[in-house]
Amino acid sequence: GLVIIGGVSRAGKSRLANLVFQQTRCTVVHLDSFLNAVGNNYPAPILTPREKKIFQDYCDTVLVKAIRNMGKGRC
């Protein structure tokens, strides 16, 4: 599985990513790293501000799911 973690600066995303990985063995990606990779590989922005908000909300949902499943051995 894949878990994408987003959030404000200094919110402990790296620590949370480490805990999620240790408990689930899922691939964990920081949202800002993902968006930077997408932005660097496409000549024009592919997400409008509204689409970016929807994507971030979806990522929050995935993160909540991962936290609920910690210790259950699945994502």
C-alpha positions as CSV (number, residue, x, y, z in Angstrom):
1,G,0.0,0.0,0.0
2,L,0.9,3.7,-0.2
3,V,0.4,6.3,2.4
4,I,0.8,10.0,1.6
5,I,1.3,12.4,4.5
6,G,0.6,16.1,4.3
7,G,0.5,18.9,6.8
8,V,2.0,22.2,7.8
9,S,5.7,22.7,8.5
10,R,7.1,21.5,11.8
11,A,4.0,19.3,12.4
12,G,6.0,16.1,12.9
13,K,5.3,14.5,9.5
14,S,8.7,12.7,9.4
15,R,8.2,11.2,12.8
16,L,4.6,10.1,11.8
17,A,5.9,8.7,8.5
18,N,8.4,6.6,10.4
19,L,5.8,5.3,12.8
20,V,3.4,4.5,9.9
21,F,6.1,2.6,8.1
22,Q,7.2,0.7,11.1
23,Q,3.7,-0.4,11.9
24,T,2.4,-1.1,8.4
25,R,5.4,-1.6,6.1
26,C,3.6,0.6,3.6
27,T,5.4,3.0,1.3
28,V,5.1,6.5,2.9
29,V,5.4,9.6,0.8
30,H,5.4,13.3,2.0
31,L,2.7,15.2,0.0
32,D,5.1,18.1,-0.6
33,S,7.7,15.8,-2.1
34,F,5.0,14.2,-4.3
35,L,3.8,17.6,-5.5
36,N,7.3,18.8,-6.1
37,A,8.1,15.7,-8.2
38,V,4.9,16.2,-10.2
39,G,5.6,19.9,-10.6
40,N,9.2,19.3,-11.8
41,N,8.1,16.8,-14.4
42,Y,5.3,18.6,-16.1
43,P,5.7,22.0,-17.9
44,A,2.5,23.4,-16.5
45,P,0.7,23.0,-13.2
46,I,-1.7,20.1,-13.4
47,L,-3.7,20.8,-10.2
48,T,-5.9,23.9,-9.8
49,P,-6.1,25.2,-6.2
50,R,-9.5,23.5,-5.9
51,E,-8.1,20.2,-7.2
52,K,-5.1,20.5,-4.8
53,K,-7.5,21.0,-1.8
54,I,-9.5,17.9,-2.9
55,F,-6.2,15.9,-3.2
56,Q,-5.0,17.0,0.2
57,D,-8.4,16.1,1.8
58,Y,-8.1,12.6,0.1
59,C,-4.6,12.2,1.5
60,D,-5.9,13.1,5.0
61,T,-8.4,10.3,4.6
62,V,-5.7,7.8,3.6
63,L,-3.6,8.9,6.6
64,V,-6.5,8.4,9.0
65,K,-7.1,4.9,7.5
66,A,-3.4,4.1,8.0
67,I,-3.5,5.2,11.6
68,R,-6.6,3.1,12.3
69,N,-5.0,0.1,10.8
70,M,-1.7,0.4,12.6
71,G,-0.7,-2.9,14.2
72,K,-3.1,-4.8,12.0
73,G,-0.5,-5.5,9.4
74,R,-2.3,-3.9,6.5
75,C,-2.8,-0.5,4.8
